[in-house]
């Protein structure tokens, strides 16, 4: 059965992963030339949207592997 400590640890690591992901994605957004969200939303640039999605998937896999150990 799941104990309270396990549930709290799971929530902590999930929150930690989300915070690291958001910080990493903001850093990638700042390092890329131009405005990423403006390109995706206003100009409907599908290539930039696919690139942003690939970056998000890559970051999430790296963060999950780092947290999992």
C-alpha positions in Angstrom: 0.0 0.0 0.0 1.1 3.6 -0.6 2.2 5.4 2.5 1.9 9.1 3.0 5.7 9.5 2.7 5.7 7.9 -0.8 2.8 10.1 -2.0 4.6 13.3 -0.7 7.9 12.3 -2.3 6.1 11.6 -5.6 4.4 15.0 -5.5 7.7 16.7 -4.6 9.6 15.0 -7.5 6.7 15.8 -9.9 6.8 19.5 -8.9 10.5 19.6 -9.1 10.4 18.1 -12.6 7.8 20.7 -13.7 9.8 23.6 -12.2 13.0 22.4 -13.9 11.2 21.9 -17.2 9.6 25.4 -17.2 13.0 27.0 -16.3 14.8 25.0 -19.0 12.2 25.9 -21.6 12.3 29.6 -20.8 16.1 29.4 -21.1 15.8 27.7 -24.5 13.3 30.4 -25.5 15.7 33.2 -24.5 18.6 31.5 -26.4 16.8 31.1 -29.7 16.8 34.1 -32.0 13.4 35.8 -32.4 10.3 35.4 -30.3 9.3 31.8 -30.1 5.6 32.2 -29.1 5.1 35.1 -31.5 6.3 32.9 -34.3 4.0 30.1 -33.3 0.8 31.9 -32.4 0.8 35.1 -34.6 2.6 33.9 -37.7 1.3 30.3 -37.5 4.9 29.0 -38.2 4.4 25.2 -38.1 8.2 24.5 -38.3 8.9 26.5 -35.2 6.0 24.8 -33.4 7.4 21.3 -34.3 10.9 22.5 -33.1 9.4 23.7 -29.8 7.6 20.4 -29.3 10.7 18.4 -30.0 12.7 20.6 -27.6 9.9 20.1 -24.9 10.0 16.3 -25.4 13.8 16.2 -25.3 13.9 18.3 -22.1 11.3 16.2 -20.4 13.1 12.9 -21.2 16.3 14.3 -19.8 14.7 15.7 -16.7 12.8 12.4 -16.1 16.0 10.4 -16.5 17.9 12.7 -14.1 15.2 12.6 -11.4 14.7 8.8 -11.8 18.4 8.2 -11.4 
